Amino acid sequence: MKLTVTVRNPEYCENGADYARIEATEELVARAEKLSTIIKENDLSTVTEWDNVEMLCGDWDVEPSDPEHYKEFTHSVECEEMVCTGDCIYWEGFYKHTDQRWETDSLNIEALRELVTIETAPLEELPPLLGTELKSEWAEDLFKKRLGGSKRL
């Protein structure tokens, strides 16, 4: 499942990206969980590893801004890393040939696990989740789509 998150530019950046598209897969979640375990077992604050995301620009001519209308970010980025904080992951890097940083919004690892589980579980395994509180709107939306609009408790 592809997730679109906001890109923040801590310093002013005239031609920066607006969004990043992240592929939420079992492999990504398993890696984030492994890094989270390393952080907790070794009393670390963060662990980073080289990784990249698809950078996008909003189409400000379309109201409201719709992810389907986002454009490919045409400038280059470098030093892209996935950062794990123990509970969350996010990506950061630099715009190429500048000292201007960018970073994505954080994604909660438990919410990502839940999302991937809902996406990949056989339909017969989904009804037990009807009475539970899901951790993200993404998970809620996907859950409703997979169950054909079933009402949640």
N, C-alpha and C positions, 0 to 999 in steps of 0.2 A: 504494500500500500504506500502510495506517495503522500507525504505530508508537506505542506507549505508553511514555513515559519518566517517570521519577520527577521530581517538583518538590521542590526544596529551599528551605527558608525559613531564610536565614542567621540571622535573629533569631527569637525565639519568636513564633509566630503561631497563636493559638488556632483560628481558623477558616480556615486556609489550604488551598489545593488540595493534593492528594496526587500527582496525575499530570497529564501533558499528552499530548494525542494530536496527532501530527504526520503530515501527509500527505507521504510520501516519493514525490516525482514527479521526472520528468526536469527540469522547470523549476526545482525547488528545488535539485537537485544541480548543474545548470548555473550557477545563480546563486551557489551556495556556491563552486564551482570558480573562477568569475570573481573573486569577492571574495578568495579565497585567492591568486590570481595578483597582484592589486593589492597585497595585504599583502607578499608576497615581493619584488615588484619595487620597492616603495617603502620597504622595511625598517620596516614598521609592526608593532605588536603585535596590534591588533584593528581590525576595521571593523564598524560596526553599521548596521543599517537597520531602519526601522519594519516590523514584521511581527507576526502574532499566531498563537496556537495555541489549540486547544480545551482548556480546563481541566476537570479531573475530580476527583471525590472517591472514595476507596475505600469499598466497602460492607463495613464491619467485622463485619457480622452473617453474612457468607458466608465460610466457611473452605474452602480458602485463598482469599485475595482474588483474584478472577478478573476480568480486564479486561472481560469481557462484563457484569459486574455493577456496574461503576463508574457513579457517578451524575454528572450534570451539576453543575459547580461553580456555585452560585447567586449568589455574590458577584461584584462587578465588579472588573476589573483595568484598569490603564491604563499608558501609556508602554511598551507591549510592543515589544521589539526582538529581532531575530535578531542574534546576535553571532558573527562569524567570527574565529577565532584563527589561521588559516592552515591548520591540519590538521583542525580540528573546528568545529562550529557548535553553538550552544545558544541558548535564548531566555531573556529576563529581563524584568522589569517590576515594577510596584508594585501592591499591593492598593489599590483606589480609595479616596481620601480618607484614606490613611494614609501613613506613611513606611516601611512594611514591604515589603521587597524579596522577590522570589521569583526562582528561576532553575531551568531544567531541567538534567538531566544532559546532558553533551556527546555529540554524535554525530560519529564520524570520517567525514570527507568521502569518503575512498576506500572505506570500508565501505558508505556510502550509494550511491555509484556502482555498486558491485558488486551491491547489493541491487536497485536499479532495473534494472540490466542483466539480472539473472536473471529478474526479474518480466516484463520486456518482450521478451526475446529469443525468437525462434521456437524451438520444442522441439528442432529438429535442430541448433541451435547450442549447446545445453547440454552434450552429452556431453564435449567437450574440457575442460570444467571438472572432470570426475570426478577427475583426478589433482592438482588444485590445492587449496591450503589456503585456505578462505574466511575472510574477516575478521570475521564476526560470526555469532552463533547465529541471528539473523533470516535471514541469507543461507543458512545451512545448512538451516534448516527450510523455507524457500521452495524451495530447490533440490530437496530430497527430495519435496516436494509436487508440483512441476512434473514431475519424472521418475518419479512414481508409486512412490516408495520405493526407487529404485535404490541399491545399496550404493556408498559412496564408497571410494576407495582409501586 
